[in-house]
């Protein structure tokens, strides 16, 4: 079964997703499509602010849009130790102290929130969602869903898909993803 964000009450985003849409020049359509259902964790907000101040100035648009509308979500106190243990377990020696915090907090928190879909691209985030039974899509799948739902045209959707997928993944895979999304949305 194909997961779609349109049916979720809340869509919890990892930083990589917002970066992919920003890199493709599609932050405004993303914000329009997800609207008030979009949310991020405090760890993701910190990562986005750090990136906006250094390598990704387009992310400053988020503040001007006042999006996501909901205040960043904090992990409940009973999950903080789990999050830190997972970060230590999955971060290589010498990694930045914030490495993997966004993916971990997003997956842990989503498991506690009803009717929530996570959008995450990193392998760790995907595995954590899978182990916790959290519905998840990638940036590429969300772009395909947005095309299928009329929120992006094919070229704009493919721009996000291309940024979010490895080299060698192309138009054929994009068209297949859009068809799967159309079927799921029908």
Secondary structure as UniProt FT lines:
FT   TURN            6..7
FT   STRAND          10..13
FT   HELIX           15..23
FT   TURN            24..25
FT   HELIX           27..34
FT   HELIX           35..37
FT   STRAND          38..39
FT   HELIX           42..52
FT   TURN            53..55
FT   HELIX           57..60
FT   HELIX           61..65
FT   HELIX           77..90
FT   TURN            93..94
FT   TURN            97..100
FT   HELIX           101..110
FT   TURN            111..112
FT   TURN            114..115
FT   STRAND          116..119
FT   HELIX           123..132
FT   STRAND          136..137
FT   HELIX           139..148
FT   TURN            149..150
FT   HELIX           154..164
FT   TURN            167..168
FT   HELIX           171..185
//
